[in-house]
Amino acid sequence: MSKIMRKAWKKIPKEIDYDKEEQLQQEPLEKSDLPAMLLASVISIFLPVILVLLLLVGICYLLFVGL
């Protein structure tokens, strides 16, 4: 698996092509892009934050109420 990763890593361009990046920014979104981005943000940001907060509340509960 590491050989595949090394080959893929070597194919990544080292310098940013600003013209291509600007062209990608100007392309319109497809219909399903917005729900997909919202779902990805919920899964990658909000869900871990909620889990960490629940863990902290659980620890505080155990500290102050007792086992």
C-alpha positions, -999 to +999 in steps of 0.1 A: +000+000+000+028+024+007+041+021-029+008+032-042+007+061-018+042+072-028+033+071-065+002+092-058+022+116-037+047+121-065+019+130-089+006+159-068+018+191-084+043+210-062+033+245-074-003+258-075-018+266-109-036+299-100-053+301-134-068+266-130-079+274-094-096+306-105-114+287-133-126+261-108-139+289-084-160+303-112-177+271-122-214+269-111-224+244-085-245+214-095-279+207-079-266+181-055-235+200-044-250+221-017-267+192+002-235+172-001-214+201+013-238+206+042-238+169+051-200+168+049-197+198+072-221+183+097-202+150+097-167+165+099-173+195+122-205+195+142-207+158+151-172+157+166-178+189+185-210+175+200-192+143+209-164+162+227-190+183+246-209+152+256-176+137+268-168+168+289-203+169+304-200+132+313-166+137+330-180+167+349-210+147+360-188+118+372-165+143+391-193+162+409-220+136+414-197+106+419-197+071+406 
